[in-house]
Amino acid sequence: MDLWLIAVNAFWLIAPAYGSNAFPPLVGGKRSVDFGRTFRGKRIFGDGKTIEGSLAGILFGLLIGSIQLLFQPALSALISPYGPFIFLTLPLVLLLSMGAIAGDMLGSFIKRQLCIERGKPAPLLDQLDFIVVSILFTYLFFGMALEVIVFIIIVTPVIHYVANIIGFVLRIKKHPW
């Protein structure tokens, strides 16, 4: 598969997960997902992971995926003559969205257990937690081409870094990482 085709398929596939991961900080929330509970004397997720933010993230991923589903026939007609095109379905979009939120929570759990404070950087973990779990959730049920997975894992840290800088400049994020 040509690189441009891999890129189109990768971005098409992973857009709901990107949206799900990016949206919770915009929403915030008051109710912590872990309700203040601890594991081994440390918060499970911390105050940064809220019920409101998590639900909003999943819903935003579903919104992005639903919009993609509307444009899917036209994009497929453009791309299919050149090679394979990944078709989204609503269950796939839901798994991508839920996987992104679950992955972000897993990353937060790991950071808390390693005594990394909220807002402090954890290189690669911060950038890849949501995407790796999202890929695992979907791969179990739908599979996906290895080159698409590799492309997503390579470009996501760069996209994440740029998005965080934009969020910091817009005062949505407290730190540029």
C-alpha positions in Angstrom: 0.0 0.0 0.0 1.3 3.5 -0.9 2.2 5.8 1.9 -0.5 8.3 1.0 -3.1 5.5 1.1 -1.8 4.3 4.5 -2.1 7.9 5.8 -5.6 8.4 4.5 -6.8 5.1 6.0 -5.0 5.7 9.3 -6.4 9.2 9.8 -9.8 8.1 8.7 -9.8 5.2 11.1 -8.3 7.0 14.2 -10.2 10.3 14.0 -12.9 9.3 16.5 -10.2 8.3 19.0 -8.3 11.6 18.5 -11.5 13.5 19.1 -12.4 11.4 22.2 -9.0 12.1 23.7 -8.9 15.8 22.9 -12.4 16.7 24.1 -12.4 16.0 27.9 -10.1 18.9 28.8 -12.5 21.3 27.1 -15.4 20.0 29.2 -13.7 19.5 32.5 -16.0 18.2 35.1 -16.4 18.0 38.9 -16.9 14.3 39.6 -13.7 12.3 39.6 -14.0 8.9 37.9 -12.3 7.2 40.8 -14.4 9.1 43.4 -11.2 9.8 45.4 -10.4 6.1 45.9 -6.8 4.9 46.1 -4.8 1.9 45.1 -1.7 1.0 47.1 -2.0 4.4 48.8 -2.2 6.4 45.6 -5.1 7.9 43.8 -6.4 5.6 41.0 -6.8 8.2 38.3 -6.7 11.6 40.1 -9.0 14.6 39.8 -8.1 15.2 36.1 -10.3 12.2 35.0 -13.9 13.1 35.4 -17.2 11.4 34.7 -18.4 14.4 32.7 -15.2 14.7 30.7 -15.1 10.9 29.9 -18.7 10.8 28.8 -18.3 13.9 26.7 -15.1 12.5 25.1 -16.9 9.3 24.1 -19.9 11.3 22.8 -17.6 13.6 20.8 -15.8 10.6 19.3 -19.2 9.2 18.3 -20.1 12.6 16.8 -17.0 12.6 14.7 -17.5 9.0 13.6 -21.1 9.7 12.7 -20.1 12.6 10.5 -17.5 10.4 8.9 -20.1 7.8 8.2 -22.1 10.4 6.2 -19.0 11.2 4.0 -17.8 7.6 3.8 -19.5 6.6 0.5 -18.0 9.6 -1.3 -14.5 9.2 0.1 -14.6 5.4 -0.6 -15.5 6.1 -4.2 -12.5 8.4 -4.5 -10.0 6.1 -2.7 -11.1 2.6 -3.7 -9.7 2.8 -7.3 -6.2 3.2 -5.8 -6.3 0.5 -3.1 -8.1 -0.6 0.1 -10.2 1.8 2.1 -11.1 1.2 5.8 -14.9 1.3 6.3 -16.1 2.6 9.6 -19.2 1.2 11.4 -20.9 2.6 14.4 -19.7 -0.3 16.7 -16.1 0.4 15.4 -16.5 4.1 16.2 -17.8 3.3 19.7 -14.8 1.0 20.4 -12.4 3.6 19.1 -13.9 6.3 21.3 -14.2 4.1 24.4 -10.7 2.7 23.8 -9.2 6.2 23.7 -10.8 7.2 27.0 -9.9 3.9 28.6 -6.3 4.3 27.4 -6.0 7.8 28.8 -7.3 6.5 32.1 -4.8 3.6 32.0 -2.0 6.2 31.4 -3.2 8.2 34.3 -3.3 5.1 36.5 0.3 4.3 35.6 1.4 7.8 36.2 -0.2 7.9 39.7 1.4 4.5 40.6 4.8 5.8 39.5 4.3 8.9 41.6 4.2 11.2 38.5 2.1 14.2 39.5 -0.9 15.3 37.6 0.2 17.6 34.7 3.8 16.4 34.8 5.1 14.8 31.5 5.6 11.1 30.9 7.1 11.0 27.5 5.5 8.5 25.1 3.0 7.3 27.8 1.2 10.7 27.5 1.1 10.5 23.7 0.4 6.8 23.1 -1.7 5.5 26.0 -5.0 6.4 24.4 -4.1 5.3 20.9 -2.6 1.9 21.9 -5.7 0.9 23.9 -8.0 2.2 21.2 -6.2 0.1 18.6 -6.3 -2.9 20.9 -10.1 -2.5 21.5 -10.7 -2.4 17.8 -8.2 -4.9 16.6 -9.8 -7.6 18.8 -13.0 -7.3 16.8 -12.2 -5.7 13.5 -8.5 -6.3 12.8 -6.4 -3.7 11.0 -3.5 -3.6 8.6 -0.1 -3.6 10.4 1.2 -0.6 8.3 -1.8 1.4 9.4 -1.1 0.6 13.0 2.6 1.5 12.7 1.7 4.8 10.9 -0.7 5.8 13.6 1.8 5.0 16.4 4.6 7.0 14.6 2.5 10.1 13.8 0.5 10.3 17.0 3.2 11.7 19.2 3.9 14.5 16.8 0.1 15.3 16.4 -0.3 15.1 20.2 2.7 17.5 20.8 1.3 20.1 18.3 -2.2 19.8 19.7 -0.9 20.3 23.3 1.0 23.4 22.3 -2.1 24.8 20.6 -4.2 23.9 23.8 -1.6 25.6 25.9 -1.5 28.8 23.8 -5.4 28.9 23.9 -5.2 28.4 27.7 -7.1 25.1 27.5 -4.2 23.2 29.0 -2.0 24.3 31.9 1.2 22.7 30.4 2.4 22.4 26.8 2.9 18.6 27.1 
